[in-house]
Amino acid sequence: MNSPNSNLPSPSDKRESVQTMFDRISGRYDLVNRIMTFRLDVRWRKRLVAEMDLAPQDLILDLACGTGDFAAQLNSTGFRSIGIDLSSGMLENASSDFVRVQGDLLELPIASETVDGCVCGFALRNLVELESFFTECARVLRPGGVLGVLEVSEPKSKILSTGHDLYFNKLVPKIGALLSDRSAYAYLPESVEYLPETKDIETLMTKSGFSKVRSIQLSGGIAQLLLGTRA
Ligand SMILES: C[S@@+](CC[C@H](N)C(=O)[O-])C[C@H]1O[C@@H](n2cnc3c(N)ncnc32)[C@H](O)[C@@H]1O
């Protein structure tokens, strides 16, 4: 996950740089998110939870919960959730009341084999490395527990890809700069460089102890779900 883009933080600075950035943009994060995704993010989260086939009352970790969109959705639909995030600013700006802890996804403050599911929305690109993340998810999930990840993706179709490139790489940084923070919303499209190909993420999940690993492309391929069951 090294990047040739000089605007991106080096691996040794990444954790602190990401934490500071999210602290800085936390106050307007929800507003900008909804505008930028035309509320599609709400639909994507619902689809991920539906695909995970969870049981009522299951205990689900919302990893990199941010302001708690997944946690709020899980709590309102009969699941129990705990949110974990590095940024105190994001946790303090939560839009609903849910159990949350400040912590690092690469060293989860959770006992082994204690949760039924883990969800993680739009955070893979922000992590220093992915292997420890998937290993930690496998450690805290009970056997048979499910991991569901929501991430951005790049459409395969040429027409969609051109439109997406224009919107995500050119317009989103401008909207972000206008409503929130220039450098943070320039980082957003640039950070896609950190994201491995879907098939490589699937391989990593399998190696980390997940079976039935699969992915689903959403909205013409601008977002993706990755799912796996703790073997
Ligand atoms: C793009 S936001 C996504 C927030 C939320 N999941 C959502 O769907 O809106 C990424 C989040 O990842 C968190 N994050 C980044 N690195 C992290 C780490 N190593 N451990 C925990 N949280 C982290 C950031 O603080 C931020 O809240």
The ligand as an ORCA input file, in Angstrom:
! r2SCAN-3c Opt
* xyz 0 1
  C     -14.309      8.029      5.487
  S     -14.575      7.889      7.196
  C     -15.873      6.690      7.263
  C     -16.745      6.827      8.469
  C     -17.967      5.920      8.488
  N     -17.591      4.532      8.532
  C     -18.865      6.174      7.294
  O     -19.211      5.218      6.605
  O     -19.254      7.316      7.088
  C     -13.166      6.937      7.697
  C     -13.072      6.772      9.182
  O     -11.999      5.876      9.467
  C     -11.415      6.275     10.693
  N     -10.093      5.636     10.795
  C      -9.050      5.793      9.964
  N      -8.021      5.024     10.355
  C      -8.438      4.356     11.453
  C      -7.831      3.409     12.315
  N      -6.578      2.971     12.114
  N      -8.540      2.933     13.344
  C      -9.819      3.372     13.575
  N     -10.443      4.262     12.786
  C      -9.766      4.752     11.739
  C     -11.396      7.789     10.570
  O     -11.194      8.422     11.812
  C     -12.753      8.049      9.949
  O     -13.738      8.276     10.925
*
